[in-house]
């Protein structure tokens, strides 16, 4: 039991310190975000896999929905400009509520899926 707890804590620590990794499978409701794929590839950053489950186990839905994000895929314009201006993810990821959005690899952490 202690071994299992240590493993779970170690994996959580790796995720928190190093961001999500391709080694971690998607969890239910995680959101693969590549609507701005062309600009992300131009900036040489990876795709974003938003860990919805990770946020959801800590907060009630109403914390983010509908005041910050609409509950319809593709209806939220999320960009680094908006985040840095304190909008979208930047509402919380501002260095006071949660870590600042200056650690690119924490979000841009997964490979792009093949284009359809």
C-alpha positions as CSV (number, residue, x, y, z in Angstrom):
1,X,0.0,0.0,0.0
2,X,2.8,2.4,0.9
3,X,4.5,1.5,-2.4
4,X,1.4,2.3,-4.4
5,X,1.0,5.7,-2.6
6,X,4.6,6.5,-3.3
7,X,4.1,5.7,-7.0
8,X,1.0,7.9,-7.2
9,X,2.7,10.8,-5.4
10,X,5.8,10.4,-7.7
11,X,3.7,10.5,-10.9
12,X,1.8,13.5,-9.6
13,X,5.0,15.3,-8.8
14,X,6.4,14.5,-12.3
15,X,3.2,15.9,-13.8
16,X,3.2,19.1,-11.7
17,X,6.9,19.9,-12.1
18,X,7.4,18.8,-15.7
19,X,4.0,19.1,-17.3
20,X,2.1,16.5,-19.0
21,X,4.0,14.0,-21.1
22,X,3.2,11.8,-24.0
23,X,3.9,8.9,-21.6
24,X,0.7,9.8,-19.8
25,X,-2.4,8.6,-21.6
26,X,-5.3,10.9,-22.0
27,X,-7.8,10.8,-19.2
28,X,-11.6,11.2,-19.6
29,X,-12.5,14.7,-20.7
30,X,-8.9,15.8,-21.5
31,X,-9.0,18.2,-24.4
32,X,-6.5,18.1,-27.2
33,X,-6.1,21.7,-28.4
34,X,-4.7,22.4,-31.8
35,X,-7.0,25.1,-33.3
36,X,-3.9,27.3,-33.7
37,X,-1.7,24.5,-34.9
38,X,0.0,26.5,-37.7
39,X,1.1,29.3,-35.4
40,X,2.2,26.8,-32.7
41,X,4.3,24.9,-35.2
42,X,5.8,28.1,-36.5
43,X,6.7,29.0,-32.9
44,X,8.2,25.5,-32.5
45,X,6.0,24.5,-29.5
46,X,4.1,21.3,-29.0
47,X,0.4,20.8,-29.0
48,X,-1.6,21.4,-25.8
49,X,-3.4,18.6,-24.0
50,X,-5.6,20.4,-21.4
51,X,-5.9,18.1,-18.4
52,X,-9.6,18.7,-17.7
53,X,-9.7,15.8,-15.2
54,X,-6.8,17.4,-13.2
55,X,-8.7,20.7,-12.9
56,X,-12.1,19.1,-12.4
57,X,-11.0,17.1,-9.3
58,X,-10.0,20.3,-7.6
59,X,-12.7,22.7,-8.7
60,X,-16.5,22.7,-9.4
61,X,-17.5,23.3,-13.0
62,X,-18.8,26.8,-12.2
63,X,-15.4,28.0,-11.3
64,X,-14.5,28.1,-15.0
65,X,-17.8,27.7,-16.8
66,X,-19.6,29.9,-18.1
67,X,-17.8,33.0,-16.8
68,X,-14.4,32.1,-18.3
69,X,-15.1,29.3,-20.8
70,X,-18.2,28.3,-22.8
71,X,-19.0,24.7,-22.5
72,X,-18.8,24.1,-26.3
73,X,-15.7,22.8,-28.0
74,X,-14.2,25.3,-30.3
75,X,-16.1,28.3,-29.0
76,X,-13.3,29.6,-26.8
77,X,-10.6,31.7,-28.4
78,X,-7.5,30.7,-26.3
79,X,-4.2,32.3,-27.3
80,X,-1.0,33.2,-25.5
81,X,-1.8,36.8,-25.9
82,X,-5.2,36.4,-24.1
83,X,-3.6,34.3,-21.4
84,X,-0.8,36.8,-20.8
85,X,-3.4,39.6,-20.6
86,X,-5.2,37.7,-17.8
87,X,-8.0,36.2,-19.9
88,X,-8.9,32.5,-20.5
89,X,-6.4,30.3,-18.6
90,X,-4.6,33.5,-17.4
91,X,-7.5,34.3,-15.1
92,X,-6.1,31.7,-12.7
93,X,-2.6,31.1,-14.1
94,X,-1.3,34.5,-13.0
95,X,1.3,33.6,-10.4
96,X,-1.1,34.3,-7.5
97,X,-3.9,31.7,-7.9
98,X,-1.8,29.2,-9.9
99,X,1.6,29.2,-11.5
100,X,2.2,31.8,-14.1
101,X,1.8,30.9,-17.8
102,X,5.5,31.5,-18.4
103,X,6.4,27.8,-18.4
104,X,5.6,26.8,-21.9
105,X,6.3,23.1,-21.6
106,X,3.7,22.7,-18.9
107,X,0.9,23.1,-21.4
108,X,2.7,22.6,-24.7
109,X,3.6,19.1,-23.9
110,X,2.3,16.7,-26.4
111,X,3.0,15.8,-30.0
112,X,0.6,17.0,-32.7
113,X,-1.8,14.3,-33.9
114,X,-1.6,13.6,-37.7
115,X,-3.8,16.0,-39.7
116,X,-7.0,14.4,-40.9
